[in-house]
Amino acid sequence: MSHCSAIRYINMLGENYDKKVIEWLHEDQGLIKLAGDNIDINQSARDQRKDNPGKSHHWFLAMAFKNPVPSSHLPNDNPICNLKDMPLSEFLLNNQEQKKLKEDFCTLILRVLCSHLEFLTPFQKYVAKHIPHEYSAMFQQKGEAVNLGFLFQNVNTGPRLRRHASHLGIPTQVCSQL
């Protein structure tokens, strides 16, 4: 394959890679979570001289993940009420919540006992690995992730990261949280 063909295929495959992220943002800005990681490569020269020093590459890989649990309906701009006005009984668990908490503690204690006591390890397969909750079904589905590509610069500082995030088309409200 020629160099021109390779570049054409790379451009064709990389086209609209962020289209899905933009769709998520139009749906709900609470659906998206951004993550990234630095990739640092130090390339030393075989014959190192003043005019031929080693190279240090600093890249950044950006990823976007779709949050499976919707959270846009939750208010985040002001408190629900003043804590001084809230009665202490609101913080106490009712009977049903206490029962559920005891069941969860039993599961956690059994899990710890079976993993640390050798004579209980055969029973470990009968202990629940995950405590079920209202979002269990959502979390069992495979999550969606989009590779936003490499940034071939060192983005160790917040302003640089925000600038690159806005360059990727992420709204300023999301960028200000970075």
mmCIF file of the C-alpha atoms, coordinates in Angstrom:
data_MODEL
# 
_entry.id   MODEL 
# 
loop_
_atom_site.group_PDB 
_atom_site.id 
_atom_site.type_symbol 
_atom_site.label_atom_id 
_atom_site.label_alt_id 
_atom_site.label_comp_id 
_atom_site.label_asym_id 
_atom_site.label_entity_id 
_atom_site.label_seq_id 
_atom_site.pdbx_PDB_ins_code 
_atom_site.Cartn_x 
_atom_site.Cartn_y 
_atom_site.Cartn_z 
_atom_site.occupancy 
_atom_site.B_iso_or_equiv 
_atom_site.pdbx_formal_charge 
_atom_site.auth_seq_id 
_atom_site.auth_comp_id 
_atom_site.auth_asym_id 
_atom_site.auth_atom_id 
_atom_site.pdbx_PDB_model_num 
ATOM 1   C CA . MET A 1 1   ? 0.000   0.000   0.000  1.00 0.00 ? 1   MET A CA 1 
ATOM 2   C CA . SER A 1 2   ? 1.385   3.381   -0.948 1.00 0.00 ? 2   SER A CA 1 
ATOM 3   C CA . HIS A 1 3   ? 1.808   6.280   1.459  1.00 0.00 ? 3   HIS A CA 1 
ATOM 4   C CA . CYS A 1 4   ? -1.049  8.211   -0.227 1.00 0.00 ? 4   CYS A CA 1 
ATOM 5   C CA . SER A 1 5   ? -3.395  5.231   0.134  1.00 0.00 ? 5   SER A CA 1 
ATOM 6   C CA . ALA A 1 6   ? -2.493  4.807   3.794  1.00 0.00 ? 6   ALA A CA 1 
ATOM 7   C CA . ILE A 1 7   ? -3.190  8.502   4.512  1.00 0.00 ? 7   ILE A CA 1 
ATOM 8   C CA . ARG A 1 8   ? -6.500  8.295   2.616  1.00 0.00 ? 8   ARG A CA 1 
ATOM 9   C CA . TYR A 1 9   ? -7.577  5.255   4.696  1.00 0.00 ? 9   TYR A CA 1 
ATOM 10  C CA . ILE A 1 10  ? -6.515  6.922   7.949  1.00 0.00 ? 10  ILE A CA 1 
ATOM 11  C CA . ASN A 1 11  ? -8.555  10.014  7.050  1.00 0.00 ? 11  ASN A CA 1 
ATOM 12  C CA . MET A 1 12  ? -11.532 7.903   5.998  1.00 0.00 ? 12  MET A CA 1 
ATOM 13  C CA . LEU A 1 13  ? -11.492 5.828   9.229  1.00 0.00 ? 13  LEU A CA 1 
ATOM 14  C CA . GLY A 1 14  ? -10.932 8.845   11.476 1.00 0.00 ? 14  GLY A CA 1 
ATOM 15  C CA . GLU A 1 15  ? -13.723 10.896  9.909  1.00 0.00 ? 15  GLU A CA 1 
ATOM 16  C CA . ASN A 1 16  ? -16.538 11.863  12.303 1.00 0.00 ? 16  ASN A CA 1 
ATOM 17  C CA . TYR A 1 17  ? -15.014 9.929   15.207 1.00 0.00 ? 17  TYR A CA 1 
ATOM 18  C CA . ASP A 1 18  ? -16.511 12.460  17.598 1.00 0.00 ? 18  ASP A CA 1 
ATOM 19  C CA . LYS A 1 19  ? -19.987 12.500  16.005 1.00 0.00 ? 19  LYS A CA 1 
ATOM 20  C CA . LYS A 1 20  ? -21.355 10.133  18.656 1.00 0.00 ? 20  LYS A CA 1 
ATOM 21  C CA . VAL A 1 21  ? -20.012 12.352  21.478 1.00 0.00 ? 21  VAL A CA 1 
ATOM 22  C CA . ILE A 1 22  ? -21.692 15.402  19.972 1.00 0.00 ? 22  ILE A CA 1 
ATOM 23  C CA . GLU A 1 23  ? -24.967 13.435  19.825 1.00 0.00 ? 23  GLU A CA 1 
ATOM 24  C CA . TRP A 1 24  ? -24.577 12.572  23.534 1.00 0.00 ? 24  TRP A CA 1 
ATOM 25  C CA . LEU A 1 25  ? -24.001 16.246  24.347 1.00 0.00 ? 25  LEU A CA 1 
ATOM 26  C CA . HIS A 1 26  ? -27.150 17.276  22.489 1.00 0.00 ? 26  HIS A CA 1 
ATOM 27  C CA . GLU A 1 27  ? -29.099 14.560  24.339 1.00 0.00 ? 27  GLU A CA 1 
ATOM 28  C CA . ASP A 1 28  ? -27.912 15.454  27.804 1.00 0.00 ? 28  ASP A CA 1 
ATOM 29  C CA . GLN A 1 29  ? -24.662 17.000  29.023 1.00 0.00 ? 29  GLN A CA 1 
ATOM 30  C CA . GLY A 1 30  ? -24.766 14.805  32.123 1.00 0.00 ? 30  GLY A CA 1 
ATOM 31  C CA . LEU A 1 31  ? -24.377 11.703  29.959 1.00 0.00 ? 31  LEU A CA 1 
ATOM 32  C CA . ILE A 1 32  ? -20.736 12.283  29.109 1.00 0.00 ? 32  ILE A CA 1 
ATOM 33  C CA . LYS A 1 33  ? -17.622 11.686  31.185 1.00 0.00 ? 33  LYS A CA 1 
ATOM 34  C CA . LEU A 1 34  ? -14.190 12.605  29.877 1.00 0.00 ? 34  LEU A CA 1 
ATOM 35  C CA . ALA A 1 35  ? -11.003 10.751  30.658 1.00 0.00 ? 35  ALA A CA 1 
ATOM 36  C CA . GLY A 1 36  ? -7.477  10.881  29.397 1.00 0.00 ? 36  GLY A CA 1 
ATOM 37  C CA . ASP A 1 37  ? -3.970  9.753   30.074 1.00 0.00 ? 37  ASP A CA 1 
ATOM 38  C CA . ASN A 1 38  ? -0.509  11.081  29.383 1.00 0.00 ? 38  ASN A CA 1 
ATOM 39  C CA . ILE A 1 39  ? 1.796   9.064   27.191 1.00 0.00 ? 39  ILE A CA 1 
ATOM 40  C CA . ASP A 1 40  ? 5.422   10.033  27.701 1.00 0.00 ? 40  ASP A CA 1 
ATOM 41  C CA . ILE A 1 41  ? 8.127   8.514   25.522 1.00 0.00 ? 41  ILE A CA 1 
ATOM 42  C CA . ASN A 1 42  ? 11.796  9.305   25.968 1.00 0.00 ? 42  ASN A CA 1 
ATOM 43  C CA . GLN A 1 43  ? 13.738  8.471   22.835 1.00 0.00 ? 43  GLN A CA 1 
ATOM 44  C CA . SER A 1 44  ? 17.482  8.531   23.393 1.00 0.00 ? 44  SER A CA 1 
ATOM 45  C CA . ALA A 1 45  ? 19.848  9.069   20.507 1.00 0.00 ? 45  ALA A CA 1 
ATOM 46  C CA . ARG A 1 46  ? 22.425  6.382   19.811 1.00 0.00 ? 46  ARG A CA 1 
ATOM 47  C CA . ASP A 1 47  ? 25.020  9.059   19.166 1.00 0.00 ? 47  ASP A CA 1 
ATOM 48  C CA . GLN A 1 48  ? 24.055  11.809  21.581 1.00 0.00 ? 48  GLN A CA 1 
ATOM 49  C CA . ARG A 1 49  ? 25.634  15.178  20.914 1.00 0.00 ? 49  ARG A CA 1 
ATOM 50  C CA . LYS A 1 50  ? 24.809  18.808  21.510 1.00 0.00 ? 50  LYS A CA 1 
ATOM 51  C CA . ASP A 1 51  ? 23.222  19.098  18.052 1.00 0.00 ? 51  ASP A CA 1 
ATOM 52  C CA . ASN A 1 52  ? 21.609  15.619  18.285 1.00 0.00 ? 52  ASN A CA 1 
ATOM 53  C CA . PRO A 1 53  ? 19.987  15.325  21.741 1.00 0.00 ? 53  PRO A CA 1 
ATOM 54  C CA . GLY A 1 54  ? 17.443  12.709  22.688 1.00 0.00 ? 54  GLY A CA 1 
ATOM 55  C CA . LYS A 1 55  ? 13.772  13.410  22.071 1.00 0.00 ? 55  LYS A CA 1 
ATOM 56  C CA . SER A 1 56  ? 11.056  13.540  24.679 1.00 0.00 ? 56  SER A CA 1 
ATOM 57  C CA . HIS A 1 57  ? 7.510   13.043  23.372 1.00 0.00 ? 57  HIS A CA 1 
ATOM 58  C CA . HIS A 1 58  ? 4.531   14.095  25.486 1.00 0.00 ? 58  HIS A CA 1 
ATOM 59  C CA . TRP A 1 59  ? 1.156   13.027  24.122 1.00 0.00 ? 59  TRP A CA 1 
ATOM 60  C CA . PHE A 1 60  ? -2.315  12.893  25.564 1.00 0.00 ? 60  PHE A CA 1 
ATOM 61  C CA . LEU A 1 61  ? -5.003  10.323  24.728 1.00 0.00 ? 61  LEU A CA 1 
ATOM 62  C CA . ALA A 1 62  ? -8.553  11.623  25.234 1.00 0.00 ? 62  ALA A CA 1 
ATOM 63  C CA . MET A 1 63  ? -11.584 9.353   25.669 1.00 0.00 ? 63  MET A CA 1 
ATOM 64  C CA . ALA A 1 64  ? -15.297 10.048  26.162 1.00 0.00 ? 64  ALA A CA 1 
ATOM 65  C CA . PHE A 1 65  ? -17.572 7.652   28.022 1.00 0.00 ? 65  PHE A CA 1 
ATOM 66  C CA . LYS A 1 66  ? -21.354 7.604   28.110 1.00 0.00 ? 66  LYS A CA 1 
ATOM 67  C CA . ASN A 1 67  ? -22.701 7.564   31.636 1.00 0.00 ? 67  ASN A CA 1 
ATOM 68  C CA . PRO A 1 68  ? -25.352 4.798   31.769 1.00 0.00 ? 68  PRO A CA 1 
ATOM 69  C CA . VAL A 1 69  ? -27.305 6.422   34.601 1.00 0.00 ? 69  VAL A CA 1 
ATOM 70  C CA . PRO A 1 70  ? -29.169 9.620   33.667 1.00 0.00 ? 70  PRO A CA 1 
ATOM 71  C CA . SER A 1 71  ? -28.440 12.473  36.044 1.00 0.00 ? 71  SER A CA 1 
ATOM 72  C CA . SER A 1 72  ? -29.689 15.592  34.278 1.00 0.00 ? 72  SER A CA 1 
ATOM 73  C CA . HIS A 1 73  ? -32.922 15.609  36.285 1.00 0.00 ? 73  HIS A CA 1 
ATOM 74  C CA . LEU A 1 74  ? -30.944 16.152  39.506 1.00 0.00 ? 74  LEU A CA 1 
ATOM 75  C CA . PRO A 1 75  ? -30.558 19.804  40.513 1.00 0.00 ? 75  PRO A CA 1 
ATOM 76  C CA . ASN A 1 76  ? -26.984 20.944  40.861 1.00 0.00 ? 76  ASN A CA 1 
ATOM 77  C CA . ASP A 1 77  ? -27.299 24.720  40.960 1.00 0.00 ? 77  ASP A CA 1 
ATOM 78  C CA . ASN A 1 78  ? -28.708 25.338  44.453 1.00 0.00 ? 78  ASN A CA 1 
ATOM 79  C CA . PRO A 1 79  ? -29.400 23.330  47.617 1.00 0.00 ? 79  PRO A CA 1 
ATOM 80  C CA . ILE A 1 80  ? -32.739 21.571  48.006 1.00 0.00 ? 80  ILE A CA 1 
ATOM 81  C CA . CYS A 1 81  ? -33.252 23.178  51.407 1.00 0.00 ? 81  CYS A CA 1 
ATOM 82  C CA . ASN A 1 82  ? -31.375 24.735  54.267 1.00 0.00 ? 82  ASN A CA 1 
ATOM 83  C CA . LEU A 1 83  ? -29.834 22.091  56.555 1.00 0.00 ? 83  LEU A CA 1 
ATOM 84  C CA . LYS A 1 84  ? -30.777 24.094  59.652 1.00 0.00 ? 84  LYS A CA 1 
ATOM 85  C CA . ASP A 1 85  ? -34.447 23.823  58.696 1.00 0.00 ? 85  ASP A CA 1 
ATOM 86  C CA . MET A 1 86  ? -34.344 20.077  57.994 1.00 0.00 ? 86  MET A CA 1 
ATOM 87  C CA . PRO A 1 87  ? -35.442 17.862  60.912 1.00 0.00 ? 87  PRO A CA 1 
ATOM 88  C CA . LEU A 1 88  ? -32.962 15.248  62.142 1.00 0.00 ? 88  LEU A CA 1 
ATOM 89  C CA . SER A 1 89  ? -35.504 12.507  61.502 1.00 0.00 ? 89  SER A CA 1 
ATOM 90  C CA . GLU A 1 90  ? -34.879 12.971  57.763 1.00 0.00 ? 90  GLU A CA 1 
ATOM 91  C CA . PHE A 1 91  ? -31.341 11.599  58.254 1.00 0.00 ? 91  PHE A CA 1 
ATOM 92  C CA . LEU A 1 92  ? -32.451 8.494   60.156 1.00 0.00 ? 92  LEU A CA 1 
ATOM 93  C CA . LEU A 1 93  ? -33.214 5.272   58.311 1.00 0.00 ? 93  LEU A CA 1 
ATOM 94  C CA . ASN A 1 94  ? -36.745 3.931   58.330 1.00 0.00 ? 94  ASN A CA 1 
ATOM 95  C CA . ASN A 1 95  ? -37.475 0.225   59.023 1.00 0.00 ? 95  ASN A CA 1 
ATOM 96  C CA . GLN A 1 96  ? -37.263 -0.814  55.369 1.00 0.00 ? 96  GLN A CA 1 
ATOM 97  C CA . GLU A 1 97  ? -33.935 1.001   54.873 1.00 0.00 ? 97  GLU A CA 1 
ATOM 98  C CA . GLN A 1 98  ? -32.522 -0.555  58.056 1.00 0.00 ? 98  GLN A CA 1 
ATOM 99  C CA . LYS A 1 99  ? -33.503 -4.021  56.836 1.00 0.00 ? 99  LYS A CA 1 
ATOM 100 C CA . LYS A 1 100 ? -31.854 -3.420  53.449 1.00 0.00 ? 100 LYS A CA 1 
ATOM 101 C CA . LEU A 1 101 ? -28.699 -2.097  55.156 1.00 0.00 ? 101 LEU A CA 1 
ATOM 102 C CA . LYS A 1 102 ? -28.465 -5.238  57.333 1.00 0.00 ? 102 LYS A CA 1 
ATOM 103 C CA . GLU A 1 103 ? -28.829 -7.459  54.248 1.00 0.00 ? 103 GLU A CA 1 
ATOM 104 C CA . ASP A 1 104 ? -26.074 -5.525  52.482 1.00 0.00 ? 104 ASP A CA 1 
ATOM 105 C CA . PHE A 1 105 ? -23.800 -5.807  55.519 1.00 0.00 ? 105 PHE A CA 1 
ATOM 106 C CA . CYS A 1 106 ? -24.429 -9.561  55.679 1.00 0.00 ? 106 CYS A CA 1 
ATOM 107 C CA . THR A 1 107 ? -23.377 -9.881  52.035 1.00 0.00 ? 107 THR A CA 1 
ATOM 108 C CA . LEU A 1 108 ? -20.248 -7.795  52.594 1.00 0.00 ? 108 LEU A CA 1 
ATOM 109 C CA . ILE A 1 109 ? -19.265 -9.676  55.757 1.00 0.00 ? 109 ILE A CA 1 
ATOM 110 C CA . LEU A 1 110 ? -19.774 -13.055 54.051 1.00 0.00 ? 110 LEU A CA 1 
ATOM 111 C CA . ARG A 1 111 ? -17.656 -11.899 51.119 1.00 0.00 ? 111 ARG A CA 1 
ATOM 112 C CA . VAL A 1 112 ? -14.788 -10.858 53.425 1.00 0.00 ? 112 VAL A CA 1 
ATOM 113 C CA . LEU A 1 113 ? -15.003 -14.018 55.541 1.00 0.00 ? 113 LEU A CA 1 
ATOM 114 C CA . CYS A 1 114 ? -15.012 -16.330 52.513 1.00 0.00 ? 114 CYS A CA 1 
ATOM 115 C CA . SER A 1 115 ? -12.045 -14.578 50.947 1.00 0.00 ? 115 SER A CA 1 
ATOM 116 C CA . HIS A 1 116 ? -9.897  -14.499 54.114 1.00 0.00 ? 116 HIS A CA 1 
ATOM 117 C CA . LEU A 1 117 ? -10.785 -17.741 55.925 1.00 0.00 ? 117 LEU A CA 1 
ATOM 118 C CA . GLU A 1 118 ? -9.441  -20.756 54.079 1.00 0.00 ? 118 GLU A CA 1 
ATOM 119 C CA . PHE A 1 119 ? -12.067 -23.215 55.313 1.00 0.00 ? 119 PHE A CA 1 
ATOM 120 C CA . LEU A 1 120 ? -14.858 -20.965 53.919 1.00 0.00 ? 120 LEU A CA 1 
ATOM 121 C CA . THR A 1 121 ? -13.413 -20.533 50.416 1.00 0.00 ? 121 THR A CA 1 
ATOM 122 C CA . PRO A 1 122 ? -15.518 -23.398 48.944 1.00 0.00 ? 122 PRO A CA 1 
ATOM 123 C CA . PHE A 1 123 ? -18.633 -21.362 49.840 1.00 0.00 ? 123 PHE A CA 1 
ATOM 124 C CA . GLN A 1 124 ? -17.387 -18.205 48.096 1.00 0.00 ? 124 GLN A CA 1 
ATOM 125 C CA . LYS A 1 125 ? -19.261 -19.110 44.903 1.00 0.00 ? 125 LYS A CA 1 
ATOM 126 C CA . TYR A 1 126 ? -22.579 -18.859 46.789 1.00 0.00 ? 126 TYR A CA 1 
ATOM 127 C CA . VAL A 1 127 ? -21.986 -15.302 48.041 1.00 0.00 ? 127 VAL A CA 1 
ATOM 128 C CA . ALA A 1 128 ? -23.328 -12.494 45.853 1.00 0.00 ? 128 ALA A CA 1 
ATOM 129 C CA . LYS A 1 129 ? -20.538 -10.613 44.091 1.00 0.00 ? 129 LYS A CA 1 
ATOM 130 C CA . HIS A 1 130 ? -22.613 -7.498  43.532 1.00 0.00 ? 130 HIS A CA 1 
ATOM 131 C CA . ILE A 1 131 ? -25.280 -6.064  45.777 1.00 0.00 ? 131 ILE A CA 1 
ATOM 132 C CA . PRO A 1 132 ? -28.318 -5.400  43.556 1.00 0.00 ? 132 PRO A CA 1 
ATOM 133 C CA . HIS A 1 133 ? -29.668 -1.860  43.320 1.00 0.00 ? 133 HIS A CA 1 
ATOM 134 C CA . GLU A 1 134 ? -32.027 0.074   41.057 1.00 0.00 ? 134 GLU A CA 1 
ATOM 135 C CA . TYR A 1 135 ? -29.316 0.724   38.434 1.00 0.00 ? 135 TYR A CA 1 
ATOM 136 C CA . SER A 1 136 ? -27.881 -2.822  38.347 1.00 0.00 ? 136 SER A CA 1 
ATOM 137 C CA . ALA A 1 137 ? -29.437 -3.648  34.979 1.00 0.00 ? 137 ALA A CA 1 
ATOM 138 C CA . MET A 1 138 ? -28.006 -0.476  33.406 1.00 0.00 ? 138 MET A CA 1 
ATOM 139 C CA . PHE A 1 139 ? -24.513 -1.216  34.671 1.00 0.00 ? 139 PHE A CA 1 
ATOM 140 C CA . GLN A 1 140 ? -24.583 -4.814  33.395 1.00 0.00 ? 140 GLN A CA 1 
ATOM 141 C CA . GLN A 1 141 ? -24.839 -3.580  29.816 1.00 0.00 ? 141 GLN A CA 1 
ATOM 142 C CA . LYS A 1 142 ? -21.653 -2.833  27.938 1.00 0.00 ? 142 LYS A CA 1 
ATOM 143 C CA . GLY A 1 143 ? -20.724 0.840   28.178 1.00 0.00 ? 143 GLY A CA 1 
ATOM 144 C CA . GLU A 1 144 ? -20.067 3.085   25.228 1.00 0.00 ? 144 GLU A CA 1 
ATOM 145 C CA . ALA A 1 145 ? -16.702 4.744   24.746 1.00 0.00 ? 145 ALA A CA 1 
ATOM 146 C CA . VAL A 1 146 ? -15.323 6.951   22.005 1.00 0.00 ? 146 VAL A CA 1 
ATOM 147 C CA . ASN A 1 147 ? -11.652 7.518   21.369 1.00 0.00 ? 147 ASN A CA 1 
ATOM 148 C CA . LEU A 1 148 ? -11.187 11.259  20.845 1.00 0.00 ? 148 LEU A CA 1 
ATOM 149 C CA . GLY A 1 149 ? -7.669  10.750  19.577 1.00 0.00 ? 149 GLY A CA 1 
ATOM 150 C CA . PHE A 1 150 ? -4.186  11.835  20.513 1.00 0.00 ? 150 PHE A CA 1 
ATOM 151 C CA . LEU A 1 151 ? -3.140  15.363  21.290 1.00 0.00 ? 151 LEU A CA 1 
ATOM 152 C CA . PHE A 1 152 ? 0.489   15.594  20.291 1.00 0.00 ? 152 PHE A CA 1 
ATOM 153 C CA . GLN A 1 153 ? 1.325   18.142  22.977 1.00 0.00 ? 153 GLN A CA 1 
ATOM 154 C CA . ASN A 1 154 ? 1.991   18.139  26.677 1.00 0.00 ? 154 ASN A CA 1 
ATOM 155 C CA . VAL A 1 155 ? -1.343  18.973  28.328 1.00 0.00 ? 155 VAL A CA 1 
ATOM 156 C CA . ASN A 1 156 ? -0.324  18.640  31.961 1.00 0.00 ? 156 ASN A CA 1 
ATOM 157 C CA . THR A 1 157 ? -1.822  22.018  32.843 1.00 0.00 ? 157 THR A CA 1 
ATOM 158 C CA . GLY A 1 158 ? -5.534  22.725  33.262 1.00 0.00 ? 158 GLY A CA 1 
ATOM 159 C CA . PRO A 1 159 ? -5.777  25.657  30.796 1.00 0.00 ? 159 PRO A CA 1 
ATOM 160 C CA . ARG A 1 160 ? -4.149  23.600  28.045 1.00 0.00 ? 160 ARG A CA 1 
ATOM 161 C CA . LEU A 1 161 ? -6.526  20.703  28.716 1.00 0.00 ? 161 LEU A CA 1 
ATOM 162 C CA . ARG A 1 162 ? -9.545  23.053  28.613 1.00 0.00 ? 162 ARG A CA 1 
ATOM 163 C CA . ARG A 1 163 ? -8.310  24.600  25.371 1.00 0.00 ? 163 ARG A CA 1 
ATOM 164 C CA . HIS A 1 164 ? -7.905  21.171  23.777 1.00 0.00 ? 164 HIS A CA 1 
ATOM 165 C CA . ALA A 1 165 ? -11.307 20.012  25.062 1.00 0.00 ? 165 ALA A CA 1 
ATOM 166 C CA . SER A 1 166 ? -12.981 23.062  23.554 1.00 0.00 ? 166 SER A CA 1 
ATOM 167 C CA . HIS A 1 167 ? -11.061 22.390  20.331 1.00 0.00 ? 167 HIS A CA 1 
ATOM 168 C CA . LEU A 1 168 ? -12.693 18.923  20.256 1.00 0.00 ? 168 LEU A CA 1 
ATOM 169 C CA . GLY A 1 169 ? -16.120 20.612  20.288 1.00 0.00 ? 169 GLY A CA 1 
ATOM 170 C CA . ILE A 1 170 ? -16.953 20.073  23.959 1.00 0.00 ? 170 ILE A CA 1 
ATOM 171 C CA . PRO A 1 171 ? -19.121 22.952  25.304 1.00 0.00 ? 171 PRO A CA 1 
ATOM 172 C CA . THR A 1 172 ? -17.590 25.538  27.619 1.00 0.00 ? 172 THR A CA 1 
ATOM 173 C CA . GLN A 1 173 ? -19.790 24.438  30.567 1.00 0.00 ? 173 GLN A CA 1 
ATOM 174 C CA . VAL A 1 174 ? -18.173 20.986  30.462 1.00 0.00 ? 174 VAL A CA 1 
ATOM 175 C CA . CYS A 1 175 ? -14.692 22.441  29.828 1.00 0.00 ? 175 CYS A CA 1 
ATOM 176 C CA . SER A 1 176 ? -14.934 24.653  32.917 1.00 0.00 ? 176 SER A CA 1 
ATOM 177 C CA . GLN A 1 177 ? -15.251 21.514  35.071 1.00 0.00 ? 177 GLN A CA 1 
ATOM 178 C CA . LEU A 1 178 ? -11.882 20.170  33.854 1.00 0.00 ? 178 LEU A CA 1 
# 
